Amino acid sequence: MRRLPSYHEAIPVLRSKHVAVQAGFGGEQELDKVFESYAFSMKHGIFHDLSLASSTYFQVNTLFITPWYAVLFEVKNIAGELTVTENPPQLIRVLDSGEVSGFKSPIAQLESNCELFQDWLYSRNISLPVYGAVVLAYARQRIEVFDTNIPVLFPSAVPTFIRKLPTTSPLLDDDTFTDLVSQLSSSHREFIPSPICETYSIRRSDIRTGVICSECKTLGMTWHKRKWECMNCGFRCSEAHIQAIRDWFLLFGGKMTNKDCREFLHLERQQNANRLLRDMDLHTEGANRNRTYTMWLPANHKKRT
């Protein structure tokens, strides 16, 4: 949004998406706080934002795994009156203004993830019961759900839900469970987002280029004596280009050339672009004029055991 004119036709959609993403992240943090503050007596592992591959790729908001069972939690933070329908599987949201919106059914999504995770375990010759629960981030959220075996919980009820799950004899010994936790961590696939311009059909020429000042947010810092200088507020910084180059990869994707870098950062000399790119942790291919750069854009994957 900061690289588009304020009047651009994509701004309303981007702003709406930005709000939804922030709300979703905030909801997941509410559940994170519960796990951080609660001490479970049984041996367990906790994974957040775990991306795995079974018959297809799937992502789990939170996985709680023990030698007795695994639990997948699907976290939702959506304002308004919520109704989850079975046929078709959908979540309908009605705002106080009367606006009606449709979303993917969290129950259908969770059931699919549970099946995919069960397949992932089977492919490793591991048999564990897999449970699932939808978590509403805040108690003020209102939801009506069809008759289903999938529980809908608030974060504070999650520890009680976990404690009530059966724990007779552990199905995995200590070594097998430790190996499983290790496999989950090593099998995580970093999420690589689709280029924003491609996703939202934004013309490359619509993007405002240049380095943005982190102090006054003005676009167009200049490179002078190995530092970026803002002509608006006078702020100087040697690393302001890092966010700009990250922006380029998020916006356009693919491989960056020296020319791409110079055009986006408004640099004149190839040597300056080479030095800035070389000093960043980028994957390189080719040599000299044919060298290209790729930036890894990892997800915020977290694990606790």
C-alpha positions as CSV (number, residue, x, y, z in Angstrom):
1,M,0.0,0.0,0.0
2,R,2.9,2.4,0.8
3,R,4.1,2.0,-2.8
4,L,0.8,2.8,-4.6
5,P,-0.8,6.2,-5.1
6,S,-3.6,6.7,-2.5
7,Y,-6.2,6.8,-5.3
8,H,-5.2,3.4,-6.8
9,E,-8.1,1.1,-7.4
10,A,-6.4,-1.8,-5.6
11,I,-6.1,0.1,-2.3
12,P,-9.5,-0.8,-0.8
13,V,-8.9,-4.5,-1.5
14,L,-5.4,-4.4,-0.1
15,R,-6.6,-2.5,3.0
16,S,-9.3,-5.0,3.6
17,K,-6.8,-7.9,3.2
18,H,-4.4,-6.2,5.5
19,V,-7.0,-5.8,8.3
20,A,-8.0,-9.5,7.9
21,V,-4.4,-10.7,8.1
22,Q,-3.7,-8.6,11.2
23,A,-6.9,-9.9,12.8
24,G,-5.9,-13.5,12.1
25,F,-2.4,-13.0,13.5
26,G,-3.9,-11.3,16.6
27,G,-6.2,-14.2,17.1
28,E,-3.4,-16.8,16.9
29,Q,-1.4,-14.7,19.5
30,E,-4.3,-15.1,21.9
31,L,-4.0,-18.8,21.7
32,D,-0.2,-18.6,21.9
33,K,-0.6,-16.7,25.2
34,V,-2.5,-19.6,26.7
35,F,0.2,-22.1,25.8
36,E,2.9,-19.8,27.1
37,S,1.2,-19.4,30.5
38,Y,0.0,-23.0,31.0
39,A,2.3,-25.8,32.2
40,F,1.1,-29.2,30.8
41,S,2.2,-32.1,32.9
42,M,2.5,-34.6,30.0
43,K,5.3,-34.8,27.5
44,H,4.3,-32.7,24.5
45,G,5.4,-30.5,21.6
46,I,3.7,-27.3,20.3
47,F,4.1,-26.1,16.7
48,H,2.7,-22.8,15.4
49,D,2.1,-22.0,11.7
50,L,3.3,-25.5,10.7
51,S,3.3,-26.2,6.9
52,L,3.5,-29.8,5.8
53,A,3.0,-31.8,2.6
54,S,0.8,-34.9,2.4
55,S,-1.2,-35.5,-0.8
56,T,-1.1,-31.7,-0.9
57,Y,0.4,-28.8,1.1
58,F,-1.5,-27.8,4.2
59,Q,-0.9,-25.4,7.1
60,V,-1.8,-25.9,10.7
61,N,-2.4,-22.8,13.0
62,T,-1.3,-24.7,16.1
63,L,-0.4,-28.3,16.6
64,F,-0.3,-29.8,20.1
65,I,1.3,-33.3,20.0
66,T,1.9,-35.9,22.7
67,P,2.8,-39.6,22.8
68,W,-1.0,-40.3,23.2
69,Y,-2.6,-38.0,20.6
70,A,-2.3,-35.0,18.4
71,V,-4.6,-31.9,18.4
72,L,-5.0,-29.4,15.6
73,F,-6.4,-26.0,16.4
74,E,-7.9,-23.7,13.8
75,V,-8.0,-20.1,15.1
76,K,-10.5,-17.6,13.9
77,N,-10.8,-13.9,14.7
78,I,-13.7,-12.5,12.6
79,A,-16.0,-9.7,13.7
80,G,-19.8,-9.8,13.4
81,E,-22.5,-12.5,13.7
82,L,-21.1,-15.7,12.5
83,T,-22.9,-18.8,11.1
84,V,-21.2,-21.9,10.0
85,T,-23.2,-24.0,7.5
86,E,-22.8,-27.6,6.6
87,N,-24.1,-27.6,3.0
88,P,-22.5,-25.8,1.4
89,P,-19.6,-25.7,3.9
90,Q,-19.3,-22.0,4.6
91,L,-18.9,-19.4,7.2
92,I,-21.4,-16.5,6.8
93,R,-20.5,-13.2,8.5
94,V,-23.1,-10.4,9.1
95,L,-21.9,-7.1,10.3
96,D,-23.9,-4.6,12.4
97,S,-24.2,-2.5,9.2
98,G,-26.0,-5.4,7.5
99,E,-23.1,-6.3,5.2
100,V,-22.9,-10.0,4.5
101,S,-19.7,-11.8,3.6
102,G,-18.8,-15.5,3.0
103,F,-15.6,-17.3,4.1
104,K,-14.3,-20.8,4.0
105,S,-15.8,-23.1,6.7
106,P,-13.4,-23.4,9.6
107,I,-14.8,-26.8,10.4
108,A,-14.4,-28.1,6.8
109,Q,-10.9,-26.7,6.7
110,L,-10.0,-28.3,10.1
111,E,-11.5,-31.7,9.1
112,S,-9.4,-31.6,5.9
113,N,-6.2,-30.7,7.8
114,C,-6.9,-33.5,10.3
115,E,-7.2,-36.0,7.5
116,L,-4.1,-34.7,5.8
117,F,-2.1,-34.8,9.0
118,Q,-3.3,-38.4,9.7
119,D,-2.0,-39.3,6.3
120,W,1.3,-37.6,7.0
121,L,1.6,-39.7,10.2
122,Y,0.6,-43.0,8.4
123,S,3.3,-42.4,5.7
124,R,5.8,-42.5,8.6
125,N,4.3,-45.6,10.1
126,I,3.0,-43.7,13.1
127,S,-0.5,-44.3,14.4
128,L,-2.0,-41.6,16.7
129,P,-5.5,-40.3,17.3
130,V,-5.9,-36.9,15.7
131,Y,-8.3,-34.5,17.3
132,G,-9.3,-31.0,16.1
133,A,-10.9,-27.9,17.6
134,V,-11.9,-24.5,16.2
135,V,-10.8,-21.6,18.5
136,L,-12.5,-18.2,18.5
137,A,-9.9,-15.7,19.6
138,Y,-12.1,-13.5,21.8
139,A,-15.1,-14.3,24.0
140,R,-17.1,-11.4,22.4
141,Q,-17.2,-13.3,19.1
142,R,-20.7,-14.8,18.4
143,I,-21.1,-17.9,16.3
144,E,-23.9,-20.4,15.4
145,V,-22.7,-23.8,14.3
146,F,-24.5,-26.8,12.8
147,D,-24.6,-30.1,14.7
148,T,-21.0,-31.3,14.6
149,N,-18.5,-33.2,16.6
150,I,-15.9,-30.5,16.2
151,P,-15.7,-28.4,19.4
152,V,-15.7,-24.6,19.2
153,L,-13.7,-23.1,22.0
154,F,-12.4,-19.9,23.4
155,P,-8.6,-19.8,24.2
156,S,-9.1,-20.1,28.0
157,A,-11.0,-23.4,27.5
158,V,-8.2,-25.0,25.5
159,P,-6.2,-26.4,28.5
160,T,-9.3,-28.1,30.0
161,F,-10.1,-29.6,26.5
162,I,-6.6,-31.0,26.3
163,R,-6.7,-32.4,29.8
164,K,-9.9,-34.3,29.1
165,L,-8.5,-36.2,26.2
166,P,-7.7,-39.9,26.9
167,T,-4.2,-40.6,28.3
168,T,-4.0,-44.3,29.3
169,S,-0.9,-46.0,27.9
170,P,1.3,-43.9,25.6
171,L,1.2,-45.0,22.0
172,L,4.8,-43.8,21.3
173,D,7.9,-44.4,23.4
174,D,10.2,-41.6,24.3
175,D,12.6,-42.2,21.4
176,T,9.8,-42.5,18.8
177,F,8.1,-39.3,20.1
178,T,11.4,-37.4,20.1
179,D,12.0,-38.5,16.5
180,L,8.5,-37.5,15.5
181,V,9.0,-34.0,16.9
182,S,12.2,-33.8,15.0
183,Q,10.6,-35.0,11.8
184,L,7.8,-32.4,12.2
185,S,10.4,-29.6,12.5
186,S,12.5,-30.8,9.6
187,S,9.4,-31.4,7.4
188,H,8.1,-27.8,7.8
189,R,8.0,-26.1,4.4
190,E,8.5,-22.4,4.4
191,F,5.6,-20.5,3.0
192,I,6.6,-18.5,-0.2
193,P,3.9,-16.0,-1.0
194,S,2.8,-15.3,-4.5
195,P,4.0,-11.9,-5.8
196,I,1.5,-9.2,-4.7
197,C,1.3,-7.6,-8.1
198,E,0.4,-10.9,-9.6
199,T,-2.2,-11.8,-6.9
200,Y,-4.0,-8.4,-7.1
201,S,-3.4,-7.7,-10.8
202,I,-1.4,-4.6,-10.2
203,R,0.6,-3.2,-13.1
204,R,4.3,-3.1,-12.4
205,S,4.4,0.5,-13.7
206,D,1.9,1.5,-10.9
207,I,4.4,0.8,-8.2
208,R,6.3,3.7,-6.8
209,T,10.0,2.9,-6.7
210,G,12.7,4.2,-4.5
211,V,13.9,3.8,-0.9
212,I,11.5,4.8,1.9
213,C,12.7,6.8,4.9
214,S,12.0,4.9,8.1
215,E,11.7,8.1,10.1
216,C,9.3,10.3,8.0
217,K,8.1,7.7,5.5
218,T,9.1,9.9,2.6
219,L,9.9,8.0,-0.7
220,G,13.2,8.8,-2.4
221,M,16.2,8.5,-0.2
222,T,19.5,9.1,-2.0
223,W,22.7,7.1,-1.7
224,H,25.6,9.3,-0.6
225,K,28.9,8.3,1.0
226,R,27.8,4.8,1.7
227,K,24.6,5.9,3.5
228,W,21.0,6.6,2.5
229,E,20.0,10.2,3.2
230,C,16.4,11.6,3.3
231,M,16.1,14.9,1.6
232,N,12.9,15.6,3.6
233,C,14.0,15.1,7.2
234,G,17.8,14.6,6.9
235,F,17.8,11.1,8.4
236,R,20.8,8.9,7.4
237,C,21.0,5.2,7.4
238,S,23.2,2.5,5.8
239,E,20.5,-0.2,5.7
240,A,17.4,1.5,4.3
241,H,17.7,-0.4,1.1
242,I,17.1,-3.8,2.8
243,Q,13.3,-3.1,3.2
244,A,13.2,-1.8,-0.3
245,I,14.7,-4.9,-1.8
246,R,12.4,-7.1,0.3
247,D,9.5,-5.0,-1.1
248,W,10.7,-5.8,-4.6
249,F,10.6,-9.5,-4.0
250,L,7.2,-9.4,-2.3
251,L,5.8,-7.3,-5.1
252,F,7.3,-8.9,-8.2
253,G,8.8,-12.2,-7.1
254,G,11.4,-14.1,-9.2
255,K,15.1,-13.2,-9.6
256,M,16.6,-9.7,-9.3
257,T,19.3,-8.5,-11.5
258,N,21.7,-5.6,-10.9
259,K,19.7,-3.5,-13.3
260,D,16.5,-4.3,-11.4
261,C,18.1,-3.2,-8.2
262,R,19.4,0.0,-9.7
263,E,16.1,0.9,-11.2
264,F,14.1,0.2,-8.0
265,L,16.6,1.9,-5.6
266,H,17.4,4.8,-8.0
267,L,21.1,4.0,-8.1
268,E,23.3,5.0,-11.0
269,R,26.5,2.9,-10.5
270,Q,26.5,-0.9,-10.9
271,Q,29.3,-1.2,-8.3
272,N,27.0,0.4,-5.6
273,A,24.2,-2.1,-6.4
274,N,26.7,-5.0,-6.4
275,R,28.0,-4.0,-3.0
276,L,24.5,-3.7,-1.5
277,L,23.2,-7.0,-2.9
278,R,26.4,-8.8,-2.0
279,D,26.2,-7.7,1.6
280,M,22.6,-9.2,1.9
281,D,21.8,-12.8,2.6
282,L,20.6,-13.6,-0.9
283,H,20.8,-16.7,-3.0
284,T,22.9,-16.0,-6.1
285,E,23.1,-17.7,-9.5
286,G,25.4,-17.0,-12.4
287,A,28.4,-14.6,-12.5
288,N,29.3,-11.1,-13.6
289,R,26.6,-9.6,-15.8
290,N,24.4,-12.7,-15.7
291,R,24.3,-12.9,-11.9
292,T,20.8,-13.0,-10.3
293,Y,19.6,-12.8,-6.7
294,T,16.8,-14.5,-4.9
295,M,15.5,-13.6,-1.4
296,W,14.0,-16.3,0.9
297,L,10.8,-15.1,2.5
298,P,10.2,-17.4,5.4
299,A,7.0,-17.8,7.4
300,N,6.9,-17.0,11.1
301,H,7.2,-20.7,12.0
302,K,7.6,-21.3,15.8
303,K,8.1,-24.5,17.7
304,R,8.2,-25.3,21.4
305,T,8.7,-28.7,23.0
